């Protein structure tokens, strides 16, 4: 059993996690905060930056990350209020990726 962390992105059950967490497994289970298990499928994976997207069949227990008001965000503010790592191509190690530049008019 491998343990990892993920962020529920939307009501459709998409979950952002690290690629190394899912590895090459073909049977994945996701556990919610309440302890309920869900079968998950891999939607996409990028081993180079160590990120992956999973999908579960959502119900009332699958709650997406809090959405922030796009128009009140300021440059340099955290756009996601959860913690996930991605490989930094310059340093070749993992740095927290919880902040991003806000460019109004761009989709995230």
Beta strands, then each sheet from edge to edge (+ up, - down):
strand 1: 6-8
strand 2: 14-17
strand 3: 28-31
strand 4: 37-46
strand 5: 51-56
strand 6: 85-88
strand 7: 93-96
sheet 1: 1+ 2- 5+ 4- 3+
sheet 2: 6+ 7-
end
